[in-house]
Amino acid sequence: MASGFVIAIDGPVAAGKGTIATKLSEDLNGFYLYTGAMYRCLALECINRGISVNNEKEVEAILPSVDIDFDNEKALLNGIDVTERIKEADTANGASIVSVFPKIREGAVRNQQRIAEKAVHRGQVVVAEGRDTGTKVFPGAKLRVYLMAAPEVRAKRRLTQYEEQGRVVDFKHVLEEIKERDERDKTRETDPLPSNPQELGYFILDDSTMTEGQTLEMIKTELKRRNLIQ
């Protein structure tokens, strides 16, 4: 069994990346790295300061004064736990905008790699998830998983999340939101979501009809096949 190494989980919005990555890191006693949280935190800082997330220069200008870090599963923005706040729609939408700015991505990727490197040196398994985690952030990950599901399935999952937050949203609206997000993530110029994961060597999992437990077992089986865990 390997000691410290990186598992990268990529895939479209609401494919279950966050849930699976969190539980997998717990099962492996590892370190969960939610790469998208950095962009959501930055979007939240823009919201807090009244800065438009569409204004690339203004967003870049505040970078030196923004501190984003992780403490286990908690996302910290300037030392404040914003884990729950960044799950809301405004930060999610804002993140998909600021994340396309080249300088923003460069800084975030360096920070993500730095955090993961420290954990690996401690002998931990880093489970990182995002939309380009295995292509841009950790292309050398020991296992790169592409987690996917049908748009309708993902829309239902997102709708459930909204309902848990007390939001009343129409299913058709959520489905359109999912499709628009997919298109934006796949067609952005900077580090797009992989459109050909199989050709890139990903371990592909369609969890449309799978339970969380089944998805986790499939990933663990692949890790064992690669002699990464016992």
C-alpha positions, 0 to 999 in steps of 0.5 A: 500500500502506498503512503501519501498520494493524490486521488483526483476526482473530476466531473460536471456539476452535481455529479456527486464529487463533493460527497464521494470525495469527502466520504472517500477521504474519511474512509482512507483517513486522508485529506479532503481538498475541495478545489472549487472552494477557493473560487467560491471563497473568492466569489464570496469575498467579491460579494462581501466587498461589493465587487462585480465577479465579472470585473477581472481587474478588480477581482485580481486586485483583491487577491493579495488581501484574501486568505483562503485555506482549509482545516480538514473539511472546513473552508476558511476565508480570512480565518472565518469558517464559510463552509456552509455559506459557499454552498449557496447559489450566488457563490457557486455562480460567481465561482464559475465566472472568476475561475475562468480568469487566467491569473486567478486560476494560476494562483489557485492552482499553486495554492492547491498544489502547495496544500496537497504537497504538505499533506502528502509529505505527512503521509496522507492520501489527498482526495481532491475534487473539481472540474479540472483537478486531474488535468490541470491541478494534479495531472500526476495523481495516482488515480484520476476519477471522472464522475458523471451522471445524466443531467436530469439526475444531477438536476434532481440532486441539486434540487434536493440540495436547494430544498434542504437550504429552504429554497423553492426552485422549479425543476426545469429551472434547475435543469437549465441551470445545470445544462448552462453550467456544463456548457460554460465549464466545457467551452471556457478557454482556460482549463475546461472540463475534460470532454474526452476523459476516456482518452485522457486515461481517467477511471470513468464512473457513471453514478446515475443509477448507483448509490453512494456506497456502490460508487465508493466501492467501485473507486476502492476496488480500482485503488486496490487493483492498482495496489494503492490500498489494501 
